[in-house]
Amino acid sequence: MHTCIPRRTFLAASVCVPFMAPRLRAAEAAWPQRPIRVIMGFPGGSQTEAFARAYGEYVTQQTGQPWFLDFKPGMNGGVAAAELKRSPPDGHTLLFTITTTLIQNRVLFRSLPYDPDKDLSIVAFMAPGNLTLSVSTARTGATNLREFIEHVRKTPKPAVGTFGAGTHPHIMFNELNRQYGLDMNIVHYRGSAQLLTDLGAGVIDAGITNHLSSIPFLQKGVARAIATVPGRSAVLPGVASAAEQGATSAAFRIGGYQCCLAPGGTPPEVIERISSLFQEAGRTERMRTLLATFGADQPAYTAEESRRRYAAEAPLWIAFVKELGLTPE
């Protein structure tokens, strides 16, 4: 059956359609019209800051607009997310944080001053590189995961460190306890610095941190890397991943992300414009060098790929955090 379209309607439609794409391109080209404020979910000196500055340098080079950081740490990025929520959704205010702000905070806090799904728009996820499970050379003598498990079984209540309750390292130590029937005493630090100091001094038996922060301690020989997560690292080619060494939980096959977010309701074409600039930045020598420093080989994902990863992995993270039995703040 054929549908008859009045000639006037057909002509009106044929006139409007060609102008739709140019309008979208015009909106995209209009960004940015002023300096870009980047709210930071964590204090200065973090990997989040390093990524924000590196990607921002490229955006400024390409657009001519300044890119400045505004630090609003606290609540695993939640303070910064609440600040982003109050900002105009035009792409001139962004947030750099980690996926904990989007996912784990739903479990770690009784209430949030923002809705992760309504108030935040995903611009790009950025793989931060592998995490490294390192042991105290003096306390354990372990050279791989199997030997570390044997050490734990022989040691009353051995202490292991994470850089925060509810973090990926916390989840992984909890999963090792569950899989191998262990009883490790999981100690939570406020970041990696004191954790590694205690590890190097033999105060704790093991810790999980990003590779970059552990390098000085590995080089001194006071700590030894015995496993990486989620995969092998180009900067530690001789160290097998935890999954390769028998860790069965999905927690050892997934990783968190640095991420760039925009206010909810930001026009899709603006998000795509920012995302495309990040893609270009990832192909520069500057970014490849930075990624190698952190043991990462993947630049920013597209906005679409980032959203797919978020949808697929968020339920896993929420389940893992709930299993920790933490009392929400």
Backbone bond lengths (Angstrom), bond angles and torsions (degrees), N, CA, C in turn:
res aa  C-N    CA-C-N  psi(-1)  N-CA   C-N-CA  omega(-1)  CA-C   N-CA-C  phi
1 M - - - 1.468 - - 1.517 109.00 -
2 H 1.310 116.77 135.00 1.458 121.49 179.68 1.527 110.20 -97.15
3 T 1.308 115.66 144.03 1.459 121.01 176.93 1.511 109.03 -103.51
4 C 1.293 116.17 127.86 1.464 120.42 -179.69 1.519 109.53 -88.18
5 I 1.299 116.72 129.00 1.455 122.43 177.70 1.519 108.51 -109.50
6 P 1.322 117.39 123.45 1.469 119.30 178.37 1.518 110.73 -54.79
7 R 1.355 115.18 142.14 1.461 120.39 -176.38 1.519 111.27 -58.12
8 R 1.331 118.66 -38.52 1.459 121.18 -178.41 1.532 110.81 -64.71
9 T 1.360 115.82 -41.44 1.461 120.07 178.92 1.515 111.08 -64.76
10 F 1.343 115.43 -42.58 1.463 120.33 -179.48 1.520 111.11 -61.68
11 L 1.338 116.72 -43.91 1.454 120.53 -179.34 1.526 110.83 -65.33
12 A 1.333 116.70 -40.17 1.460 119.95 -179.87 1.522 110.67 -62.93
13 A 1.345 115.24 -41.91 1.466 118.88 179.76 1.510 110.90 -66.33
14 S 1.331 116.99 -40.37 1.466 119.85 -177.66 1.510 111.78 -68.70
15 V 1.323 117.45 -24.35 1.456 120.75 177.57 1.523 110.49 -79.03
16 C 1.363 116.73 -39.08 1.466 120.17 -174.70 1.519 112.79 -73.26
17 V 1.324 117.41 -39.62 1.454 120.28 -172.36 1.520 113.58 -56.66
18 P 1.341 121.63 -46.48 1.461 120.26 -178.06 1.517 113.91 -61.24
19 F 1.344 117.00 -22.47 1.461 118.51 -176.53 1.525 113.38 -89.10
20 M 1.341 117.48 -9.40 1.465 119.94 -177.61 1.519 111.48 -67.69
21 A 1.333 117.60 -50.24 1.465 120.85 -178.53 1.522 112.15 -62.90
22 P 1.353 119.32 -44.95 1.467 118.51 177.17 1.518 113.49 -58.56
23 R 1.345 117.58 -35.34 1.461 119.29 179.30 1.515 110.68 -66.15
24 L 1.344 116.48 -40.12 1.458 119.78 177.34 1.518 110.40 -63.71
25 R 1.342 116.26 -43.04 1.453 119.41 179.75 1.517 111.08 -64.68
26 A 1.330 116.93 -35.29 1.461 120.55 179.42 1.523 110.54 -66.33
27 A 1.355 115.60 -40.97 1.470 118.95 178.97 1.511 110.22 -64.56
28 E 1.341 116.18 -39.76 1.456 120.51 179.06 1.523 110.78 -65.05
29 A 1.349 115.33 -43.85 1.464 119.72 -177.62 1.524 111.37 -67.33
30 A 1.345 116.91 -24.35 1.458 120.12 -178.02 1.527 111.89 -72.50
31 W 1.316 117.44 -16.00 1.467 120.65 178.93 1.506 108.79 -93.70
32 P 1.335 119.17 135.20 1.471 126.85 -5.83 1.523 110.92 -94.24
33 Q 1.313 115.39 149.85 1.460 120.82 179.71 1.523 112.43 -103.89
34 R 1.332 116.12 -6.11 1.469 121.19 -179.58 1.522 108.33 -156.95
35 P 1.331 118.71 174.86 1.466 120.74 179.60 1.524 112.38 -54.96
36 I 1.329 115.63 149.31 1.463 122.49 -177.01 1.531 108.92 -102.85
37 R 1.294 115.51 119.27 1.472 121.80 177.76 1.529 108.59 -88.78
38 V 1.319 116.20 126.49 1.459 120.99 -179.31 1.526 108.34 -115.79
39 I 1.328 116.38 107.32 1.452 121.49 178.99 1.531 108.23 -76.77
40 M 1.324 116.01 133.32 1.454 121.37 -177.25 1.532 110.47 -105.83
41 G 1.330 116.02 126.67 1.454 120.21 -177.23 1.514 114.86 -79.75
42 F 1.354 117.23 -10.51 1.455 120.92 -177.25 1.525 109.95 -135.25
43 P 1.326 117.69 162.01 1.465 120.66 -176.22 1.523 112.50 -64.25
44 G 1.333 115.89 167.28 1.452 121.44 176.85 1.518 111.82 -62.41
45 G 1.330 115.25 151.76 1.451 120.62 179.78 1.513 113.81 92.03
46 S 1.326 117.97 -1.81 1.453 121.62 -178.25 1.524 110.84 -85.82
47 Q 1.327 115.49 167.18 1.456 120.14 174.34 1.524 110.25 -63.25
48 T 1.318 116.26 -33.50 1.468 120.60 177.80 1.524 110.36 -57.32
49 E 1.331 117.00 -43.52 1.464 120.37 178.65 1.522 111.18 -64.23
50 A 1.336 117.26 -41.91 1.465 120.86 -179.51 1.524 111.04 -59.75
51 F 1.324 116.87 -43.12 1.461 120.87 179.09 1.531 110.55 -67.42
52 A 1.328 117.04 -43.98 1.461 120.67 -178.39 1.521 111.19 -60.60
53 R 1.326 116.73 -43.42 1.464 120.21 -178.58 1.532 111.28 -68.39
54 A 1.326 116.71 -41.04 1.463 119.51 -177.67 1.528 111.53 -66.49
55 Y 1.318 117.42 -47.02 1.463 119.52 178.75 1.526 110.33 -67.88
56 G 1.344 115.74 -36.20 1.459 119.22 -179.94 1.509 113.38 -64.91
57 E 1.333 117.12 -36.13 1.469 120.09 177.69 1.529 110.85 -58.22
58 Y 1.316 115.82 -41.72 1.466 119.11 -179.28 1.532 110.91 -69.24
59 V 1.339 116.25 -41.61 1.470 119.35 178.97 1.524 110.23 -59.79
60 T 1.325 117.25 -43.42 1.464 120.89 178.87 1.518 111.28 -63.66
61 Q 1.327 117.61 -41.69 1.468 121.34 178.66 1.518 111.34 -60.09
62 Q 1.323 116.64 -38.39 1.458 120.85 -175.18 1.524 113.94 -84.97
63 T 1.340 117.08 -26.70 1.461 119.85 -174.99 1.524 113.52 -110.42
64 G 1.335 117.45 -20.28 1.454 120.81 -177.38 1.516 114.21 80.49
65 Q 1.343 116.84 0.62 1.467 119.77 -179.68 1.521 110.31 -99.43
66 P 1.340 117.46 137.35 1.468 120.59 177.63 1.527 111.32 -61.78
67 W 1.297 114.54 152.85 1.471 123.71 179.78 1.523 105.13 -129.19
68 F 1.337 117.49 108.06 1.465 118.78 -174.52 1.526 111.10 -121.28
69 L 1.341 115.18 145.88 1.452 121.62 -175.53 1.522 111.16 -95.80
70 D 1.324 115.39 140.41 1.458 122.92 179.29 1.530 107.26 -129.15
71 F 1.328 116.98 106.17 1.460 121.15 -172.37 1.530 111.78 -81.26
72 K 1.341 114.98 123.88 1.462 122.33 177.90 1.529 108.67 -135.24
73 P 1.351 117.31 65.08 1.469 119.48 -176.22 1.518 112.99 -72.25
74 G 1.325 114.72 162.91 1.452 120.86 176.85 1.508 112.27 127.91
75 M 1.333 116.02 146.63 1.462 122.66 173.66 1.532 111.68 60.32
76 N 1.337 116.62 38.59 1.476 121.04 -179.47 1.527 111.99 53.41
77 G 1.311 115.94 41.25 1.464 120.04 -178.45 1.513 113.76 89.59
78 G 1.335 117.30 -3.35 1.458 120.71 -177.20 1.517 113.84 -68.14
79 V 1.329 117.14 -34.70 1.469 120.47 177.59 1.525 109.48 -63.47
80 A 1.321 116.26 -43.27 1.463 120.84 179.47 1.529 111.18 -67.80
81 A 1.334 117.16 -36.79 1.464 120.61 179.25 1.525 111.17 -64.54
82 A 1.337 116.37 -39.21 1.461 120.21 177.30 1.521 110.55 -64.28
83 E 1.338 116.48 -36.91 1.464 120.92 176.96 1.523 110.38 -66.20
84 L 1.324 117.20 -40.84 1.468 120.91 178.46 1.524 110.83 -62.93
85 K 1.319 116.25 -40.19 1.465 121.93 -179.83 1.529 111.17 -54.48
86 R 1.329 116.56 -35.30 1.469 121.07 -177.03 1.529 113.14 -83.95
87 S 1.322 117.10 0.61 1.465 121.01 -175.25 1.526 111.51 -94.25
88 P 1.326 117.58 151.74 1.467 120.68 178.25 1.532 110.75 -60.80
89 P 1.324 118.25 137.08 1.466 121.63 -178.61 1.524 112.42 -83.31
90 D 1.331 116.15 63.39 1.462 119.37 -176.20 1.532 112.82 -123.39
91 G 1.327 117.41 7.23 1.459 120.36 178.25 1.511 114.85 85.46
92 H 1.323 117.71 1.36 1.458 119.90 179.56 1.533 112.24 -95.65
93 T 1.329 116.83 -2.81 1.458 122.20 170.58 1.521 107.66 -130.54
94 L 1.327 116.42 123.90 1.456 122.37 -179.01 1.524 109.03 -126.60
95 L 1.313 115.86 168.04 1.467 121.92 177.32 1.525 109.32 -128.74
96 F 1.333 116.16 130.52 1.465 121.21 170.27 1.520 107.30 -108.84
97 T 1.324 116.40 124.36 1.457 122.15 -178.20 1.516 108.20 -155.47
98 I 1.327 117.57 -159.05 1.460 121.73 176.35 1.520 108.78 -122.41
99 T 1.332 116.37 168.83 1.462 119.74 -174.32 1.524 113.18 -65.65
100 T 1.328 118.59 -16.17 1.464 120.51 175.67 1.525 110.48 -56.31
101 T 1.329 117.36 -35.17 1.468 122.04 179.45 1.518 110.91 -61.98
102 L 1.326 115.70 -36.77 1.461 120.99 -179.06 1.523 112.91 -82.45
103 I 1.333 116.75 -34.30 1.466 119.81 -167.29 1.529 113.10 -116.38
104 Q 1.345 117.28 -70.61 1.460 119.93 -171.11 1.521 113.95 -61.31
105 N 1.340 117.17 -29.13 1.465 119.65 -179.56 1.526 112.57 -59.92
106 R 1.326 117.23 -23.44 1.474 120.68 178.68 1.529 110.81 -61.75
107 V 1.345 115.94 -29.11 1.463 121.36 -178.29 1.518 111.46 -99.07
108 L 1.324 117.09 -32.39 1.465 121.43 -172.73 1.526 113.07 -77.88
109 F 1.349 117.08 -18.12 1.466 120.27 -178.52 1.524 110.49 -126.33
110 R 1.320 115.64 142.26 1.465 119.92 179.81 1.517 111.56 -62.75
111 S 1.311 116.11 -39.07 1.462 120.52 178.02 1.516 108.62 -145.91
112 L 1.310 115.88 151.63 1.460 121.78 -179.43 1.522 109.85 -117.97
113 P 1.326 117.57 143.95 1.474 120.41 178.14 1.532 112.23 -81.26
114 Y 1.321 116.33 17.79 1.459 121.89 178.59 1.516 108.32 -155.84
115 D 1.317 117.39 155.85 1.466 123.03 174.80 1.524 107.06 -102.04
116 P 1.344 118.58 113.44 1.473 120.38 -175.86 1.521 113.37 -56.51
117 D 1.324 117.73 -31.01 1.465 119.99 -176.12 1.526 113.25 -89.04
118 K 1.337 117.34 -31.37 1.462 120.07 -176.73 1.524 113.09 -96.36
119 D 1.320 117.20 -34.54 1.463 120.52 -172.03 1.519 114.01 -94.64
120 L 1.341 117.54 -10.28 1.462 121.80 -176.78 1.522 110.27 -125.97
121 S 1.329 115.68 135.00 1.463 121.56 175.90 1.521 108.76 -114.07
122 I 1.322 116.85 130.35 1.460 121.17 -178.37 1.523 110.21 -76.87
123 V 1.327 115.84 124.71 1.470 121.97 175.61 1.522 109.99 -98.51
124 A 1.334 116.71 -48.19 1.464 120.10 -178.92 1.517 111.02 -164.15
125 F 1.325 114.98 139.16 1.462 121.97 167.75 1.521 107.91 -98.19
126 M 1.335 116.52 143.93 1.466 122.03 179.54 1.517 109.16 -130.57
127 A 1.329 116.97 118.66 1.456 120.68 -179.77 1.531 109.26 -63.11
128 P 1.334 118.00 126.26 1.465 120.52 -175.68 1.523 114.22 -84.70
129 G 1.325 117.25 0.06 1.462 119.78 -174.29 1.513 110.15 95.15
130 N 1.300 116.44 171.78 1.456 121.12 -175.78 1.522 112.87 -75.07
131 L 1.311 114.82 153.38 1.460 121.73 167.59 1.523 108.13 -90.99
132 T 1.321 115.82 152.35 1.462 121.11 -177.28 1.524 110.45 -122.09
133 L 1.336 115.66 127.12 1.457 121.17 171.86 1.518 107.17 -88.79
134 S 1.330 115.58 113.14 1.465 121.37 -179.13 1.520 109.84 -116.34
135 V 1.327 115.26 148.10 1.460 120.26 -179.80 1.519 109.82 -118.52
136 S 1.326 115.14 157.64 1.459 120.81 173.89 1.524 107.99 -72.95
137 T 1.323 115.85 121.72 1.463 119.97 -179.71 1.523 111.14 -61.01
138 A 1.329 116.39 -42.10 1.460 120.70 -176.49 1.523 112.36 -69.80
139 R 1.337 117.26 -37.90 1.464 120.39 -172.67 1.521 113.60 -85.26
140 T 1.329 117.88 -30.58 1.465 118.77 -171.00 1.528 114.86 -112.54
141 G 1.326 117.17 -42.82 1.448 119.73 -174.39 1.513 112.98 71.79
142 A 1.341 117.88 3.60 1.468 121.83 -177.01 1.521 110.99 -73.37
143 T 1.330 115.68 143.80 1.469 121.19 176.93 1.523 112.26 -117.90
144 N 1.332 117.39 -5.41 1.465 121.15 177.82 1.524 108.76 -154.88
145 L 1.314 116.48 177.61 1.461 120.66 -175.46 1.532 111.53 -65.38
146 R 1.317 117.83 -41.14 1.465 120.80 -179.59 1.525 110.97 -59.23
147 E 1.328 116.81 -46.09 1.461 120.22 -179.73 1.526 111.45 -66.14
148 F 1.335 116.40 -33.42 1.464 118.98 177.74 1.528 109.98 -67.36
149 I 1.327 117.21 -42.75 1.469 120.41 177.80 1.520 110.40 -59.57
150 E 1.335 117.62 -41.45 1.463 121.27 177.70 1.532 110.89 -62.46
151 H 1.341 116.16 -40.71 1.462 119.95 177.50 1.526 110.82 -61.65
152 V 1.318 116.84 -43.99 1.464 121.04 -178.60 1.528 110.25 -61.47
153 R 1.320 117.24 -41.64 1.467 121.08 -178.34 1.531 111.80 -64.67
154 K 1.310 117.25 -26.69 1.461 121.03 -178.44 1.531 112.71 -94.02
155 T 1.342 116.39 -8.23 1.464 120.49 -173.88 1.526 110.61 -110.72
156 P 1.331 118.91 123.53 1.464 120.62 178.61 1.536 111.67 -64.00
157 K 1.302 115.07 120.30 1.472 122.10 174.11 1.539 112.70 45.72
158 P 1.328 119.47 59.17 1.474 120.52 179.20 1.526 110.91 -65.53
159 A 1.318 116.31 145.34 1.467 121.38 -177.75 1.525 110.58 -96.48
160 V 1.323 115.67 133.62 1.469 121.86 176.60 1.530 108.13 -129.62
161 G 1.323 116.65 148.49 1.460 120.20 -172.82 1.518 115.04 -113.14
162 T 1.332 116.13 145.28 1.461 123.49 172.00 1.523 107.88 -125.07
163 F 1.335 116.80 167.45 1.466 118.83 176.71 1.522 112.32 -95.80
164 G 1.340 116.61 23.57 1.455 119.46 173.45 1.517 112.31 154.16
165 A 1.334 116.00 145.58 1.465 121.02 177.03 1.521 110.21 -64.30
166 G 1.329 116.29 137.19 1.461 121.26 178.84 1.510 114.51 83.21
167 T 1.339 117.35 -0.58 1.463 120.91 -179.13 1.528 110.59 -80.89
168 H 1.317 115.60 172.04 1.462 121.00 178.49 1.539 111.62 -57.29
169 P 1.354 119.93 -45.64 1.468 118.95 176.16 1.529 113.28 -58.05
170 H 1.327 117.23 -38.78 1.463 120.36 177.25 1.527 109.92 -61.10
171 I 1.311 116.15 -45.89 1.468 120.68 179.21 1.528 110.70 -60.30
172 M 1.330 117.26 -43.60 1.460 120.06 -176.57 1.524 112.28 -67.03
173 F 1.315 118.00 -42.17 1.467 118.96 177.32 1.528 110.06 -64.62
174 N 1.320 116.93 -37.65 1.465 120.28 177.34 1.525 110.58 -62.78
175 E 1.332 116.37 -39.64 1.462 120.43 179.90 1.532 111.35 -69.70
176 L 1.330 117.86 -34.85 1.473 120.38 175.45 1.526 110.19 -65.92
177 N 1.331 116.68 -41.55 1.465 120.25 175.42 1.529 110.46 -57.08
178 R 1.324 115.53 -44.86 1.469 120.03 -177.06 1.527 111.30 -67.94
179 Q 1.342 117.35 -48.52 1.469 120.34 -175.54 1.522 112.85 -64.59
180 Y 1.336 116.52 -42.66 1.462 120.06 -173.22 1.533 113.62 -102.12
181 G 1.329 116.78 4.33 1.462 119.51 179.71 1.513 112.75 65.71
182 L 1.339 116.85 39.95 1.460 122.21 -176.54 1.533 111.00 -95.90
183 D 1.333 115.03 172.28 1.464 120.47 178.50 1.524 109.48 -137.65
184 M 1.332 115.39 56.74 1.462 119.52 178.97 1.521 110.26 -71.42
185 N 1.318 116.19 140.97 1.463 122.53 175.41 1.522 107.49 -86.86
186 I 1.327 117.59 106.50 1.464 122.36 -174.11 1.529 108.59 -89.07
187 V 1.342 115.15 115.45 1.465 122.40 -177.16 1.530 108.82 -103.87
188 H 1.327 116.52 131.79 1.467 120.89 -177.21 1.527 111.02 -105.03
189 Y 1.323 115.80 125.16 1.456 122.65 177.85 1.531 109.16 -104.28
190 R 1.313 115.31 165.73 1.473 120.24 174.44 1.527 108.21 -93.56
191 G 1.306 116.17 74.73 1.446 121.45 -177.79 1.523 111.52 103.31
192 S 1.337 115.88 -178.36 1.461 121.32 -173.72 1.519 114.95 -89.94
193 A 1.327 118.47 -21.83 1.466 121.16 -171.51 1.526 112.68 -59.06
194 Q 1.331 117.38 -55.12 1.466 120.10 -178.60 1.519 111.15 -69.81
195 L 1.313 116.60 -33.08 1.469 120.46 176.82 1.523 110.20 -57.13
196 L 1.330 116.50 -50.33 1.460 120.32 -177.75 1.523 112.14 -69.13
197 T 1.321 117.07 -33.12 1.466 120.11 175.66 1.524 110.24 -61.57
198 D 1.334 116.14 -45.21 1.463 120.45 178.81 1.532 111.19 -68.04
199 L 1.329 116.67 -36.39 1.464 119.75 178.16 1.522 110.23 -64.09
200 G 1.338 115.89 -46.14 1.454 120.27 179.58 1.511 113.09 -63.76
201 A 1.341 116.79 -30.63 1.459 121.58 -178.94 1.527 112.25 -86.74
202 G 1.326 116.58 -3.10 1.458 119.66 179.50 1.510 114.24 79.07
203 V 1.341 117.39 18.40 1.465 121.22 178.07 1.530 110.37 -74.66
204 I 1.343 116.61 -36.91 1.465 121.60 176.65 1.530 108.75 -120.10
205 D 1.323 116.02 161.62 1.461 121.33 -175.51 1.527 112.96 -84.75
206 A 1.328 117.28 -32.01 1.465 120.50 -176.06 1.518 109.95 -159.11
207 G 1.322 116.04 164.94 1.456 121.72 176.91 1.514 109.94 -159.10
208 I 1.313 115.33 158.21 1.470 120.89 177.20 1.520 108.33 -121.12
209 T 1.323 116.09 122.85 1.467 122.27 -179.48 1.522 108.74 -142.34
210 N 1.344 116.62 175.67 1.462 117.90 171.40 1.525 108.77 -73.98
211 H 1.320 115.51 157.50 1.460 120.16 -171.94 1.525 112.52 -63.51
212 L 1.337 116.99 -41.39 1.458 120.25 -173.92 1.528 111.63 -58.16
213 S 1.323 116.77 -45.60 1.462 119.29 -177.16 1.527 112.42 -69.04
214 S 1.325 117.45 -23.82 1.468 120.22 -177.74 1.523 113.40 -87.01
215 I 1.337 117.98 -14.15 1.467 121.43 -174.65 1.534 113.37 -51.74
216 P 1.352 120.08 -51.32 1.474 119.11 -177.74 1.523 113.21 -56.74
217 F 1.319 117.49 -36.43 1.457 121.39 -178.27 1.526 111.20 -75.97
218 L 1.327 116.30 -34.29 1.466 119.97 175.96 1.529 109.99 -68.29
219 Q 1.329 115.88 -40.53 1.466 119.94 -179.20 1.528 112.16 -66.89
220 K 1.319 116.80 -33.87 1.472 120.36 178.20 1.526 112.10 -74.09
221 G 1.323 116.08 -17.25 1.456 119.42 -179.43 1.513 114.44 85.90
222 V 1.340 117.55 2.54 1.465 119.64 -179.93 1.523 111.28 -81.35
223 A 1.332 116.64 -14.77 1.457 122.17 175.79 1.527 108.08 -134.49
224 R 1.331 115.38 155.17 1.463 119.91 -179.79 1.530 108.89 -133.75
225 A 1.331 116.99 129.88 1.462 121.61 176.76 1.525 108.85 -77.47
226 I 1.339 116.51 127.25 1.466 119.52 -178.58 1.526 113.45 -119.38
227 A 1.338 117.65 -11.77 1.470 120.18 179.00 1.515 109.42 -163.34
228 T 1.327 116.12 150.72 1.456 121.83 176.23 1.524 109.57 -121.66
229 V 1.326 116.23 157.19 1.461 122.92 -179.21 1.525 108.54 -142.08
230 P 1.351 119.50 134.65 1.460 125.53 4.01 1.530 114.62 -87.61
231 G 1.324 118.50 -20.67 1.461 120.93 -179.29 1.509 111.46 -129.62
232 R 1.317 115.66 -171.91 1.462 119.68 176.94 1.524 109.50 -69.90
233 S 1.331 115.39 153.63 1.454 121.48 -179.14 1.518 110.09 -111.83
234 A 1.333 116.09 137.61 1.460 120.32 178.72 1.520 111.49 -64.14
235 V 1.327 117.41 -25.72 1.466 120.31 -179.05 1.527 112.21 -86.64
236 L 1.343 116.79 -10.00 1.466 121.86 175.06 1.530 108.38 -132.23
237 P 1.310 117.21 61.87 1.473 120.52 -171.81 1.519 114.41 -61.22
238 G 1.328 117.29 -24.58 1.451 119.45 -178.40 1.509 114.85 -87.78
239 V 1.335 117.33 0.80 1.466 121.50 -177.33 1.524 109.47 -105.20
240 A 1.322 116.31 120.50 1.463 120.86 -179.92 1.525 110.55 -75.84
241 S 1.330 116.14 153.78 1.459 120.24 177.57 1.523 109.66 -70.62
242 A 1.329 116.18 160.13 1.464 120.64 178.43 1.524 110.62 -62.24
243 A 1.331 116.41 -38.44 1.462 120.00 179.23 1.527 110.99 -63.31
244 E 1.319 117.16 -40.48 1.465 120.74 178.14 1.521 111.33 -63.49
245 Q 1.328 116.36 -27.49 1.459 120.64 -176.78 1.534 113.15 -94.68
246 G 1.314 116.50 11.77 1.458 119.35 172.14 1.506 117.06 109.82
247 A 1.333 119.43 -4.51 1.470 120.79 177.07 1.525 108.26 -70.71
248 T 1.300 117.66 118.38 1.465 121.15 -169.66 1.524 114.95 -94.37
249 S 1.320 118.53 -20.72 1.459 120.65 -175.71 1.522 111.79 -63.96
250 A 1.333 115.76 146.92 1.465 121.00 175.80 1.520 111.16 -62.62
251 A 1.334 117.43 -18.48 1.470 120.80 178.76 1.520 111.74 -61.39
252 F 1.336 117.18 -22.15 1.462 120.94 -179.61 1.532 112.12 -92.81
253 R 1.328 116.42 0.87 1.464 119.89 -179.78 1.521 113.21 -116.36
254 I 1.319 116.49 -2.23 1.455 120.12 177.02 1.524 109.00 -121.16
255 G 1.315 116.07 164.36 1.457 120.27 179.45 1.515 110.42 -141.93
256 G 1.312 115.72 157.18 1.452 119.45 174.71 1.519 110.45 -80.01
257 Y 1.319 116.66 179.73 1.460 121.59 -176.98 1.523 110.95 -137.38
258 Q 1.322 115.25 149.34 1.449 119.74 157.02 1.527 104.98 -74.24
259 C 1.310 117.70 147.23 1.462 116.64 -179.92 1.524 111.85 -146.69
260 C 1.310 113.64 150.55 1.463 122.21 174.68 1.517 107.24 -109.57
261 L 1.331 115.80 128.91 1.455 121.82 -178.31 1.526 110.01 -125.33
262 A 1.317 115.02 153.24 1.466 122.19 175.45 1.531 107.98 -121.17
263 P 1.325 118.04 163.08 1.468 118.95 177.00 1.528 110.92 -60.58
264 G 1.323 116.75 147.38 1.454 120.22 174.75 1.523 110.31 -57.07
265 G 1.318 116.52 140.64 1.460 120.45 -179.16 1.511 114.56 89.70
266 T 1.332 118.35 0.36 1.470 120.58 175.90 1.525 108.56 -63.59
267 P 1.341 119.13 133.05 1.466 121.27 -177.99 1.523 112.34 -53.93
268 P 1.335 117.30 134.57 1.468 120.98 -178.89 1.525 113.13 -54.88
269 E 1.337 116.72 -35.76 1.463 118.22 -177.79 1.528 111.81 -68.11
270 V 1.337 116.70 -30.58 1.468 120.20 176.74 1.526 109.52 -70.75
271 I 1.336 116.54 -43.65 1.463 120.27 177.71 1.520 110.44 -59.60
272 E 1.326 116.90 -42.61 1.465 120.46 -180.00 1.528 111.12 -65.68
273 R 1.311 117.12 -35.46 1.467 121.23 178.50 1.539 110.36 -63.60
274 I 1.331 116.21 -47.03 1.463 120.31 179.18 1.525 109.66 -64.01
275 S 1.315 115.67 -44.59 1.464 120.62 -179.85 1.521 111.32 -59.53
276 S 1.334 116.98 -41.82 1.466 119.94 -179.22 1.529 111.44 -66.07
277 L 1.337 116.74 -35.05 1.466 119.90 176.13 1.526 110.71 -65.30
278 F 1.324 116.44 -38.12 1.467 119.98 177.07 1.529 110.79 -64.45
279 Q 1.346 116.07 -37.74 1.466 119.54 177.53 1.524 110.41 -61.22
280 E 1.314 115.31 -44.04 1.469 120.00 179.39 1.524 110.63 -64.42
281 A 1.333 116.34 -42.15 1.465 120.51 -179.59 1.519 111.03 -60.42
282 G 1.339 115.81 -36.81 1.452 120.37 -178.44 1.515 113.92 -64.58
283 R 1.318 116.60 -17.13 1.470 120.12 -179.81 1.524 112.38 -94.61
284 T 1.333 117.73 0.12 1.460 120.65 -179.46 1.529 110.73 -84.07
285 E 1.327 115.37 157.68 1.457 120.44 178.51 1.521 111.27 -63.00
286 R 1.324 116.46 -37.58 1.469 121.75 178.87 1.523 110.56 -56.61
287 M 1.330 116.93 -47.19 1.461 119.76 -177.07 1.516 111.40 -74.02
288 R 1.318 117.98 -38.38 1.467 119.82 178.33 1.527 110.81 -60.71
289 T 1.338 116.58 -38.55 1.470 120.67 178.04 1.520 110.79 -65.56
290 L 1.340 116.78 -43.46 1.461 120.46 -179.97 1.524 110.70 -63.19
291 L 1.325 116.88 -45.49 1.457 120.67 -179.43 1.520 111.06 -61.15
292 A 1.341 116.17 -41.20 1.465 119.75 179.05 1.519 111.20 -62.37
293 T 1.330 116.46 -35.14 1.457 120.85 178.53 1.522 111.41 -59.53
294 F 1.324 116.09 -36.69 1.463 120.92 -179.22 1.526 112.25 -92.58
295 G 1.315 116.82 2.45 1.456 119.06 -179.27 1.513 112.55 74.60
296 A 1.333 117.52 26.32 1.463 121.99 179.86 1.529 109.23 -108.97
297 D 1.320 116.56 144.37 1.459 119.85 179.49 1.524 112.59 -122.62
298 Q 1.342 116.55 10.67 1.456 121.37 -177.48 1.525 110.16 -123.91
299 P 1.340 118.27 116.85 1.471 119.53 176.16 1.526 110.25 -73.67
300 A 1.297 117.32 -169.44 1.466 121.45 -176.05 1.524 111.48 -58.06
301 Y 1.328 115.23 138.27 1.461 120.86 173.66 1.529 108.65 -78.84
302 T 1.313 116.79 159.04 1.457 120.31 174.36 1.526 108.89 -66.49
303 A 1.319 115.68 164.04 1.468 119.61 178.33 1.525 110.28 -60.62
304 E 1.327 116.37 -40.92 1.469 120.07 -179.45 1.526 111.33 -64.65
305 E 1.334 117.17 -47.34 1.463 120.63 179.23 1.529 110.70 -63.83
306 S 1.325 117.19 -38.04 1.467 120.74 178.04 1.519 110.75 -61.46
307 R 1.323 116.53 -43.05 1.467 119.95 179.08 1.527 111.41 -65.06
308 R 1.331 117.07 -38.22 1.461 120.15 178.13 1.526 111.06 -63.41
309 R 1.338 116.70 -43.66 1.455 120.43 179.50 1.530 111.11 -64.66
310 Y 1.302 115.31 -39.32 1.463 120.08 178.09 1.534 110.49 -60.79
311 A 1.323 116.67 -47.79 1.465 120.95 -178.47 1.526 111.63 -63.73
312 A 1.330 116.67 -37.01 1.462 120.40 -176.83 1.524 112.76 -78.02
313 E 1.330 117.73 -36.05 1.461 120.53 -170.88 1.524 114.70 -99.84
314 A 1.322 117.66 -21.09 1.471 119.67 -178.71 1.530 112.63 -56.35
315 P 1.340 119.80 -44.51 1.477 118.59 179.22 1.526 113.04 -60.83
316 L 1.338 117.71 -35.05 1.472 120.88 177.99 1.526 110.42 -64.16
317 W 1.340 116.14 -48.39 1.460 120.19 -178.75 1.522 111.43 -60.50
318 I 1.328 116.91 -44.21 1.469 120.51 -178.05 1.527 110.31 -62.64
319 A 1.344 116.56 -40.95 1.464 119.80 178.87 1.525 110.91 -64.55
320 F 1.325 117.25 -42.16 1.469 120.78 -179.99 1.531 111.16 -62.77
321 V 1.324 116.64 -43.50 1.464 119.79 -178.57 1.521 110.67 -66.74
322 K 1.312 117.72 -39.32 1.464 120.41 178.23 1.528 111.11 -61.56
323 E 1.328 116.75 -34.97 1.476 121.00 -179.79 1.535 112.23 -67.28
324 L 1.333 116.95 -17.27 1.463 119.47 179.78 1.526 112.31 -72.47
325 G 1.334 116.37 -18.81 1.463 120.58 177.97 1.518 113.99 68.09
326 L 1.334 116.97 29.02 1.470 120.38 -179.30 1.530 110.56 -75.66
327 T 1.315 116.09 146.73 1.458 121.06 173.63 1.516 108.77 -84.19
328 P 1.337 119.25 119.22 1.476 120.05 -178.10 1.517 111.71 -58.68
329 E 1.304 115.46 143.65 1.461 120.30 178.14 1.510 111.19 -78.14
